[in-house]
Amino acid sequence: MEFYKYQGAGNDFLIADNRDGSCVISPEEISAVCDRRYGIGADGLMLLGSSGTCDFRMEYFNSDGSGGMMCGNGGRCIVAFAADKGITRFDFEAADGLHTAEILSVEGKTRTVRLKMIDVPGIKVYGNPSGTTESQYGLCGYFLDTGTRHFVKMVGGLADYDVFGEGRRIRYRQEFAPVGTNVNFVEPEGSLLKVRTYEKGVEDETYACGTGITASVIAAWHHWGRDGVLPFAVSEDGRVSLGVQALRDRLAVDFIPEGDGFRDVWLTGPAAFVGIVSV
């Protein structure tokens, strides 16, 4: 089986062309091939499939073999892969619904892809995120679905924060069962917004998370920026940032607030080809 490896803002994926339907891979095999010590190594695996109504279908799996959700960085990467396979239009199906995308620029092996995410119907507030009061459930933050479920918590001292321990605690809380939730930790720094994410399915912190960054920016707008000015955000290592401006090496999130929800949500950022492997 031939896999193409891509990365989007440090989130890496293995992708196979399955338009002929010949690729059959079990959760156990996905987990093995994504293992970073004994396999090829990746945050997730995707299959590019045929669609009866769209240009293609995106089937996404976490590195533990679980599926059934959207991945923002993966969505951009599968669009770049589709382009490499000669596909020129990018209306596609995913687990959370229909998406469209466009390639804004190409520089070497990196494409800048603008991806339309699903509308976000609303945001649920736990406790008093503007203060220190937690809800009766021991939570303080925002919960929303940007194609994958996310909890966003505003914190201090993010650089030394226990993202793994606290992320795992919240991920498995009863109110998010049985599906669970990804968990984002956010801290402002001047005009910047720092974000670190614990991803379910990977069960660890990842370098970047497209749906998580989208959720964090929307939650931050709800928390701080109701004047309509979106905050910027940057990853812990300082190499990946996002805002309303789209640059080659950055992620950008834009949306339109509407009532308690958000529409026209777009995620823009890099998708880079890494290499080809056969297993």
C-alpha positions in Angstrom: 0.0 0.0 0.0 1.4 3.4 -1.0 1.0 6.4 1.4 1.8 10.0 0.7 2.9 12.0 3.8 1.8 15.6 4.2 2.0 18.1 7.0 -0.1 21.1 7.8 1.4 23.5 10.4 3.3 20.5 11.9 0.2 18.2 12.0 1.3 15.2 9.9 -0.8 12.7 8.0 -0.5 9.6 5.8 -2.8 9.8 2.8 -3.8 7.0 0.3 -5.7 7.3 -3.0 -8.8 5.1 -2.5 -11.0 6.2 -5.4 -11.0 2.7 -6.7 -12.1 1.3 -3.3 -9.3 -1.2 -3.1 -7.8 0.2 0.1 -9.1 -1.7 3.1 -7.3 -1.0 6.4 -8.3 -1.9 9.9 -8.1 0.3 13.0 -5.3 -1.9 14.3 -3.3 -1.4 11.0 -3.9 2.3 11.2 -2.6 2.5 14.7 0.5 0.4 13.7 1.4 2.5 10.7 0.9 5.8 12.6 3.1 4.6 15.5 6.2 6.9 15.7 8.6 4.2 17.0 7.4 1.1 15.2 5.6 2.5 12.2 5.9 5.4 9.8 4.6 7.9 12.3 1.7 10.4 11.9 -1.0 12.2 13.8 -3.6 10.6 11.5 -4.4 8.8 8.3 -6.7 9.7 5.5 -8.3 8.0 2.4 -9.2 10.0 -0.7 -12.3 8.4 -1.9 -14.8 8.8 -4.7 -18.0 10.7 -4.2 -21.3 10.6 -6.2 -22.1 14.2 -5.5 -18.7 16.0 -4.9 -15.2 16.0 -6.4 -14.0 13.5 -3.7 -14.6 12.2 -0.2 -12.3 12.6 2.8 -12.2 9.7 5.3 -10.2 10.7 8.3 -8.8 8.4 11.1 -6.9 9.4 14.3 -3.6 7.7 15.0 -5.4 5.2 17.3 -7.6 4.0 14.4 -10.7 5.9 15.5 -12.6 7.9 12.9 -15.9 9.8 12.3 -14.7 13.4 12.7 -13.3 16.3 10.7 -9.7 17.5 10.8 -8.9 21.0 9.7 -5.2 20.6 9.0 -6.0 17.3 7.4 -8.6 18.8 5.2 -6.0 21.2 3.8 -3.6 18.4 3.3 -6.0 16.2 1.5 -6.8 19.1 -0.9 -3.1 19.4 -1.6 -2.9 15.7 -2.2 -6.0 15.8 -4.5 -4.3 18.6 -6.5 -1.1 16.4 -6.8 -3.4 13.7 -8.2 -4.7 16.0 -10.9 -8.0 17.1 -9.3 -8.7 20.7 -10.0 -12.0 21.4 -8.0 -12.2 20.9 -4.3 -15.8 20.4 -3.2 -15.7 17.3 -0.9 -17.5 15.2 1.6 -16.2 14.7 5.1 -17.6 13.1 8.3 -19.1 16.4 9.4 -20.7 17.4 6.1 -19.7 19.2 2.9 -16.7 21.4 2.4 -15.1 23.5 -0.3 -11.6 24.7 -0.6 -9.3 26.7 -2.9 -5.5 26.8 -3.4 -4.3 30.3 -3.0 -0.6 29.8 -3.8 2.1 27.2 -4.5 5.7 27.6 -3.3 7.8 24.5 -3.8 6.2 21.5 -2.1 3.9 23.8 0.0 0.4 25.0 -1.0 -1.6 27.6 0.9 -5.1 26.2 1.1 -8.2 28.1 2.1 -10.8 25.6 3.6 -14.4 26.3 4.5 -15.3 24.7 7.8 -18.8 23.9 8.9 -21.0 26.5 10.5 -20.9 26.5 14.3 -24.4 26.6 15.7 -23.5 27.9 19.1 -21.1 27.8 22.0 -21.7 26.4 25.5 -20.2 28.2 28.5 -19.1 26.3 31.6 -18.6 28.2 34.8 -17.3 31.8 34.6 -14.4 31.8 32.2 -13.8 35.5 32.8 -13.2 34.8 36.4 -12.0 31.8 38.4 -15.4 30.2 39.2 -15.8 26.7 37.8 -19.1 25.1 37.0 -20.7 22.5 39.3 -19.0 20.0 37.1 -15.5 21.4 37.9 -15.1 23.0 34.5 -14.4 26.6 33.4 -14.4 27.3 29.7 -16.2 27.0 26.4 -17.5 23.9 24.5 -18.2 24.0 20.7 -18.1 21.8 17.6 -16.0 23.0 14.7 -16.3 19.6 12.9 -14.8 18.0 15.9 -15.8 18.6 19.5 -13.6 21.1 21.4 -13.3 22.4 25.0 -11.4 25.7 25.3 -10.0 26.8 28.6 -8.4 30.2 29.3 -5.3 29.7 31.5 -2.2 31.5 32.8 1.4 30.2 32.6 0.7 28.2 29.4 4.4 27.4 28.7 4.6 25.4 31.9 1.0 24.2 32.0 0.2 20.5 32.4 -1.5 20.2 29.0 -1.3 16.4 29.0 -2.6 15.9 32.5 -5.4 18.5 32.5 -6.3 17.8 28.8 -6.7 14.1 29.6 -8.8 14.8 32.7 -11.2 17.0 30.7 -11.2 14.8 27.6 -12.6 11.8 29.6 -15.1 13.8 31.8 -18.6 12.2 32.0 -20.4 15.2 30.5 -18.5 14.7 27.2 -18.9 10.9 27.1 -19.0 8.7 25.2 -17.4 10.6 22.3 -15.1 12.7 24.5 -13.6 16.1 23.5 -10.4 17.7 22.4 -9.1 20.3 24.8 -7.4 23.6 24.0 -5.6 25.8 26.5 -5.4 29.5 25.6 -3.4 32.4 27.0 -3.2 36.0 25.7 0.2 37.7 25.3 -0.1 41.2 24.2 -1.8 41.2 20.8 -1.2 37.4 20.5 -3.2 34.4 21.7 -1.2 31.3 22.5 -2.8 27.9 22.0 -1.8 24.4 23.0 -4.1 21.4 22.2 -4.6 17.9 23.6 -6.2 15.7 20.9 -8.3 12.7 21.6 -7.5 9.8 19.3 -3.9 10.9 19.4 -4.2 11.1 23.2 -1.4 13.6 23.5 -0.5 17.2 22.8 0.0 17.8 19.0 2.0 20.6 17.3 -1.2 22.1 15.8 -4.9 21.3 15.4 -7.0 23.1 12.8 -10.4 22.5 14.3 -8.9 23.3 17.7 -7.4 26.6 16.5 -10.7 27.5 14.9 -12.5 26.7 18.2 -10.0 28.7 20.2 -10.3 31.8 18.0 -14.1 31.7 18.2 -14.0 31.2 21.9 -11.5 34.0 22.3 -13.8 36.3 20.3 -16.6 35.3 22.6 -14.3 35.9 25.6 -12.4 39.0 24.7 -13.2 40.3 21.2 -16.8 41.1 20.8 -15.9 44.3 19.2 -15.4 42.2 16.1 -11.6 42.3 16.1 -10.2 38.8 16.0 -7.2 38.0 18.2 -4.0 36.6 16.7 -2.8 33.3 18.0 0.6 31.5 18.0 1.6 28.0 18.9 3.9 27.3 21.9 7.1 27.0 19.8 6.3 30.3 18.0 6.4 28.9 14.5 2.7 28.6 13.8 0.4 31.6 14.1 -3.1 32.5 13.0 -5.2 35.5 12.6 -7.3 37.1 9.9 -4.3 37.7 7.7 -3.2 34.6 5.7 0.5 34.2 5.1 2.4 31.3 3.6 3.6 29.9 6.9 0.6 30.8 8.9 -2.9 29.6 9.7 -5.7 32.1 9.4 -9.3 31.8 10.8 -12.1 34.0 9.7 -15.8 33.8 10.5 -19.0 35.8 10.8 -20.9 35.9 14.1 -24.6 35.3 13.7 -26.8 35.2 16.8 -25.3 32.6 19.1 -23.6 30.8 16.2 -21.0 31.5 13.6 -21.1 31.1 9.8 -18.7 31.4 6.9 -15.9 29.9 8.9 -12.7 29.6 6.9 -9.3 28.1 7.9 -6.4 29.1 5.7 -2.8 27.8 6.0 0.0 25.6 4.6 -0.2 22.0 3.4 3.2 20.6 2.5 4.2 17.3 0.8 6.8 15.4 2.7 7.3 12.1 0.9 6.0 8.7 -0.3 6.2 5.4 1.6 5.1 1.9 0.9 3.9 -0.6 3.5 
